[in-house]
């Protein structure tokens, strides 16, 4: 291959490489518009309210354009204000046509206007002042409600405590009543047992000839509980001296015998009087530690 062919091939490869690089660059910028020769690309506007990264040709047709009256209405200003901005050169992108001015949106934003700003609230300012004035009253009312809720909660706790104490008191009363009922039942059972063990009443006996004899005697024996033995009282000096002055009869047996006989006679008379006082069907009280010999039952005559 000659050197001339090599040069041509290298030139073609270089052109293709340049075209590929240019295509990639244009693709990265996301534009397919090829600027004609001698036309320089417009630098992006860095003024506030403008959108950068867009060319003049791409802006045309993408942003709305309004007339002077429409721009004044949209921005909420007068027609004269927009006219002064046009005369002062604050809207460089505005174009005057047969129908009138055509003002782009980006120029209005750059000039400091705010198109389509939100409408003012329907309620006047005095209503806001009234609301502010009513806020402390609402706060005080809310405080009263909170205090009332706390008071009701306290009353609820007190009521619950009272109910619990009343339930406990009622349960204790029912338990006590049940115990007393059981005690009464036990006493009734004991009373029935005593009535069953009680001897028959006195009834007159009849002899074989039909004569009524003397009624039989019934007696009730009650065993008394053992008495507490009292501590012997100490003798006084006078008693001791009186006993000392009494004559000693141990040396005279006749006198001692006479005194013992009189003492036994007095004891027998006391027992007989006590027996007469008890009478028929009397109750005999026996000490717990006393031993009684029961007499033999009399034989019945046949």
ZISUL-V365368 format. One record per residue. N is the residue number from 1. SS is DSSP state (a for helix, b for strand, c for the rest). BURIAL is + if it has 9 or more other ideal C-beta (glycine too) atoms within 8 Angstrom, else -. D_FIRST is the distance of its C-alpha to the first C-alpha in Angstrom with 1 decimal. Layout:
# ZISUL-V365368
n:ss:burial:d_first
N:SS:BURIAL:D_FIRST
N:SS:BURIAL:D_FIRST
This chain:
# ZISUL-V365368
n:ss:burial:d_first
1:c:-:0.0
2:c:-:3.8
3:a:-:6.7
4:a:-:8.4
5:a:-:6.7
6:a:+:7.3
7:a:-:10.7
8:a:-:11.6
9:a:-:11.1
10:a:-:13.2
11:a:-:15.7
12:a:-:16.2
13:a:-:16.8
14:a:-:19.2
15:a:-:21.1
16:a:-:21.5
17:a:-:22.8
18:a:-:25.2
19:a:-:26.5
20:a:-:27.1
21:a:-:29.0
22:a:-:31.0
23:a:-:31.9
24:a:-:33.1
25:a:-:35.2
26:a:+:36.7
27:a:-:37.5
28:a:-:39.3
29:c:-:41.4
30:c:-:42.4
31:c:-:41.9
32:c:-:39.8
33:c:-:40.9
34:c:-:38.3
35:c:-:40.0
36:c:-:39.4
37:c:-:38.1
38:c:-:40.8
39:c:-:43.0
40:c:-:43.6
41:c:-:44.5
42:c:-:48.3
43:c:-:49.4
44:c:-:51.7
45:c:-:55.4
46:c:-:57.0
47:c:-:60.6
48:c:-:62.9
49:c:+:63.0
50:c:+:59.5
51:c:-:56.6
52:c:-:53.4
53:c:-:49.8
54:c:-:50.2
55:c:+:49.0
56:a:-:51.2
57:a:-:49.7
58:a:+:50.0
59:a:+:53.6
60:c:-:54.6
61:c:-:56.1
62:c:-:56.1
63:c:-:59.1
64:c:-:62.5
65:b:-:63.9
66:b:+:67.6
67:c:+:70.0
68:a:+:72.2
69:a:-:75.2
70:a:-:73.2
71:a:+:71.7
72:a:+:75.2
73:a:-:76.6
74:a:+:73.7
75:a:+:74.0
76:c:-:77.8
77:c:-:78.4
78:c:-:79.8
79:a:-:78.1
80:a:-:78.9
81:a:+:77.1
82:a:+:73.8
83:a:+:74.5
84:a:-:75.0
85:a:+:71.7
86:a:+:69.9
87:a:-:71.6
88:c:-:70.8
89:c:-:67.1
90:c:+:67.1
91:c:+:65.4
92:c:-:62.2
93:c:-:60.6
94:c:+:63.6
95:b:-:63.0
96:b:-:65.9
97:b:-:65.7
98:c:-:68.2
99:c:-:69.7
100:b:-:70.0
101:b:+:68.2
102:b:+:65.5
103:b:+:65.4
104:b:+:62.6
105:a:+:63.7
106:a:+:61.6
107:a:+:63.3
108:a:+:66.7
109:a:+:65.7
110:a:+:64.4
111:c:+:67.7
112:c:-:69.7
113:c:+:71.0
114:c:-:71.3
115:c:+:70.9
116:c:-:72.5
117:c:-:74.3
118:c:-:76.8
119:c:-:80.2
120:c:-:83.1
121:c:-:85.3
122:c:-:88.1
123:c:-:90.8
124:c:-:92.1
125:a:-:92.1
126:a:-:95.8
127:a:-:95.3
128:a:+:93.0
129:a:-:95.7
130:a:-:98.2
131:a:-:96.0
132:a:-:95.7
133:a:-:99.5
134:a:-:100.0
135:a:-:97.7
136:a:-:100.5
137:a:-:102.9
138:a:-:100.5
139:a:-:99.9
140:a:-:103.7
141:a:-:104.1
142:a:-:101.4
143:a:-:103.1
144:a:-:106.4
145:a:-:104.8
146:a:-:103.3
147:a:-:106.7
148:a:-:108.3
149:a:-:105.8
150:a:-:106.5
151:a:-:110.3
152:a:-:109.9
153:a:-:108.0
154:a:-:110.7
155:a:-:113.4
156:a:-:111.5
157:a:-:111.4
158:a:-:115.1
159:a:-:115.9
160:a:-:113.9
161:a:-:115.8
162:a:-:119.1
163:a:-:118.3
164:a:-:117.3
165:a:-:120.5
166:a:-:122.6
167:a:-:121.1
168:a:-:121.8
169:a:-:125.4
170:a:-:125.9
171:a:-:124.6
172:a:-:127.0
173:a:-:129.9
174:a:-:129.2
175:a:-:129.0
176:a:-:132.3
177:a:-:133.9
178:a:-:132.7
179:a:-:134.2
180:a:-:137.5
181:a:-:137.6
182:a:-:137.1
183:a:-:139.9
184:a:-:142.3
185:a:-:141.5
186:a:-:142.3
187:a:-:145.6
188:a:-:146.5
189:a:-:145.9
190:a:-:148.1
191:a:-:150.8
192:a:-:150.9
193:a:-:151.2
194:a:-:154.1
195:a:-:155.8
196:a:-:155.5
197:a:-:157.1
198:c:-:159.9
199:c:-:163.4
200:c:-:165.5
201:c:-:167.9
202:c:+:171.6
203:c:-:173.4
204:c:-:177.1
205:c:+:178.1
206:b:-:180.6
207:c:-:183.2
208:c:-:184.2
209:c:-:187.2
210:c:-:184.9
211:c:-:185.8
212:b:-:183.1
213:c:-:182.7
214:c:-:181.4
215:c:+:177.8
216:c:-:175.6
217:c:-:174.2
218:c:+:170.5
219:c:-:168.9
220:b:+:165.4
221:b:-:164.2
222:b:-:161.5
223:b:-:159.9
224:c:+:159.3
225:c:-:156.5
226:c:-:157.5
227:c:-:158.7
228:c:-:157.5
229:c:-:160.0
230:c:-:161.0
231:c:-:161.3
232:c:-:164.9
233:c:-:166.3
234:c:-:167.5
235:c:-:171.3
236:c:-:172.6
237:a:-:175.1
238:a:-:178.0
239:a:-:177.3
240:a:+:177.2
241:a:-:180.4
242:a:-:182.1
243:a:-:181.2
244:a:-:182.4
245:a:-:185.7
246:c:-:186.2
247:c:-:188.7
248:c:-:187.4
249:c:-:189.0
250:c:-:187.5
251:c:-:190.8
252:c:-:192.9
253:a:-:191.8
254:a:-:194.1
255:a:-:192.6
256:a:+:189.0
257:a:-:189.9
258:a:-:191.4
259:a:+:188.3
260:a:-:186.0
261:a:-:188.1
262:a:-:188.1
263:a:-:184.3
264:a:-:183.8
265:a:-:186.2
266:a:-:184.2
267:a:-:181.0
268:a:-:182.5
269:a:-:183.9
270:a:-:180.4
271:a:-:178.8
272:a:-:181.4
273:a:-:181.0
274:a:-:177.2
275:a:-:177.7
276:a:-:180.0
277:a:-:177.5
278:a:-:174.6
279:c:-:176.7
280:c:-:175.5
281:c:-:171.8
282:c:+:170.9
283:b:-:167.6
284:b:+:167.7
285:b:-:165.2
286:b:+:164.3
287:c:+:162.3
288:c:-:159.2
289:c:-:160.6
290:c:-:164.1
291:c:-:165.2
292:c:-:167.5
293:c:-:169.6
294:c:-:169.8
295:c:-:173.3
296:c:-:174.0
297:c:-:173.9
298:c:-:177.4
299:c:-:178.2
300:c:-:178.7
301:c:-:182.0
302:c:-:181.8
